[in-house]
């Protein structure tokens, strides 16, 4: 609950109708105001009827609300509303309807079109690693809420999405859906029209790509990503990422044509592996070589760009071509943390009680587990 501060109001009252000529109030450190005339009617049951109430001079609110019964219906509409925060700086067009019931249930439907702007929002994770602190948040099942929610989000032109390592333009056409007592689901697709991602000193450009959302919970979109990377000696490398976000399949090709090992080496080191390795091996040797090259290069990139000193990195592969990774870093003699992203993401906290006994606490998306390991020397 937030209380309003710095409240100012110019109004007049006649025959149970309040005319607001101008107002300003600060709620949660954000100013709300309007200089457009608004009208609120009070009936005998103390129900507020918003004949027309303006927010920021460009958001119109109509409907009613009964404070005594906790019931109401509101309709908000704007043809051009600007929103600015640390997560986004966008202009949008919106049409939102909400129903509120005395038992606490809510039903909200919205159509939002992004007109212009930049989004910086990065999803939070269930754990945080810093140089000196390990924070593992307690994982709980999704809370049951008395709310149904449907938001259709699209854009009139590609919207910029920018973080420290990502700079892309996206055309969303998705529906966020939350039914009563159910988790949030996403349906639809998002098209990446162009852009780039950076890893260390390497730049990967996007061709037209898509992500498809099928309503899974947790959210796990199907990928159709097309990237390319040009090396300093004009080798063009194409990277295709398919399957799902939780279990991606990565396929490489190049011009001039090279083996998968040489392509990985060019991405990570700027030169082929053939100078140091025999890349003609097949089967398990080729898979092991690819893993060795990829792990060595990624370890170098992570140590150069992150605040955590990575001492081990294992690439997890299988015959279907899916790639995962396992990163380990030691904080002191007793505590070690391993982050694993294979078919599911997890963080393993390893605590050594003695030379022979170790406790592993595994925190993953689907739950938690504790393992006690005993190692005997022979």
Order of alpha helices (4+ residues) and beta strands (2+ residues): beta-beta-beta-beta-beta-beta-beta-beta-beta-beta-beta-beta-beta-beta-beta-beta-beta-beta-beta-beta-alpha-alpha-beta-beta-beta-beta-beta-beta
